[in-house]
Amino acid sequence: MENIRKEILELRRELVRVEMRLRRIERDFSACSKVEDIRSELKQEFPSLDFDDELLELVGKLPYNPVEKDREVIREAVEWLIK
């Protein structure tokens, strides 16, 4: 019985790692189009300014997280750092 509990715990940890990796891949995939969208939107608003592509890429990779999910996002970040 103890072995089964250990295996379940190990599988849960692996599941968290896989879910986090999936979120990173999804975020990176969607960031490509977001950078172009952000650049064109900013150019319309501020046509005389130049924007740093690396900064726009960083902004494009940051997912929107509603306030209600703050607790979950922080927990996942802490779990990721612990591992």
Wavefront OBJ file of the C-alpha trace (Angstrom):
o trace
v 0.000 0.000 0.000
v 2.854 2.383 0.832
v 4.431 1.747 -2.578
v 1.208 2.670 -4.312
v 0.989 5.946 -2.367
v 4.581 6.802 -3.278
v 3.897 6.047 -6.920
v 0.762 8.219 -6.888
v 2.720 11.089 -5.343
v 5.469 10.692 -7.922
v 2.942 10.625 -10.767
v 1.265 13.783 -9.450
v 4.611 15.561 -9.396
v 5.318 14.430 -12.947
v 1.870 15.630 -14.022
v 2.582 19.107 -12.604
v 5.897 19.220 -14.502
v 4.221 18.173 -17.754
v 1.398 20.705 -17.311
v 3.898 23.506 -16.694
v 5.915 22.495 -19.759
v 2.728 22.447 -21.842
v 1.835 25.957 -20.642
v 5.317 27.207 -21.542
v 5.062 25.697 -25.026
v 1.592 27.166 -25.554
v 2.779 30.568 -24.325
v 5.812 30.533 -26.611
v 3.702 29.437 -29.557
v 1.162 32.206 -29.085
v 3.859 34.812 -28.411
v 4.947 34.948 -32.058
v 1.685 36.399 -33.300
v 1.239 38.546 -30.204
v 4.528 40.369 -30.828
v 3.361 41.422 -34.282
v -0.023 42.462 -32.921
v 1.559 44.485 -30.126
v 4.013 46.150 -32.526
v 1.300 47.179 -34.991
v -0.960 48.440 -32.214
v 1.829 50.534 -30.696
v 2.883 51.883 -34.107
v -0.663 53.088 -34.692
v -0.756 54.799 -31.336
v 2.832 56.115 -31.357
v 4.033 56.236 -34.972
v 7.177 58.241 -34.244
v 8.579 55.844 -31.620
v 10.804 52.828 -32.173
v 10.193 49.756 -30.065
v 12.696 47.201 -28.864
v 11.848 43.804 -30.375
v 13.183 41.917 -27.369
v 11.012 43.945 -25.017
v 7.959 43.384 -27.200
v 8.731 39.676 -27.263
v 8.909 39.610 -23.465
v 5.616 41.459 -23.168
v 4.080 39.124 -25.741
v 5.117 36.074 -23.727
v 3.561 37.228 -20.502
v 0.154 35.591 -20.259
v -2.814 37.479 -18.906
v -3.723 36.140 -15.497
v -6.907 37.349 -13.852
v -6.641 38.353 -10.208
v -8.673 35.315 -9.206
v -5.821 33.087 -10.448
v -3.022 34.865 -8.559
v -2.955 32.234 -5.846
v -2.680 29.394 -8.396
v 0.010 31.170 -10.435
v 2.109 31.879 -7.345
v 1.721 28.283 -6.125
v 2.859 26.909 -9.492
v 5.847 29.246 -9.559
v 6.903 28.193 -6.066
v 6.476 24.491 -6.927
v 8.566 24.989 -10.059
v 11.335 26.714 -8.084
v 11.370 23.978 -5.451
v 11.941 21.297 -8.082
l 1 2 3 4 5 6 7 8 9 10 11 12 13 14 15 16 17 18 19 20 21 22 23 24 25 26 27 28 29 30 31 32 33 34 35 36 37 38 39 40 41 42 43 44 45 46 47 48 49 50 51 52 53 54 55 56 57 58 59 60 61 62 63 64 65 66 67 68 69 70 71 72 73 74 75 76 77 78 79 80 81 82 83
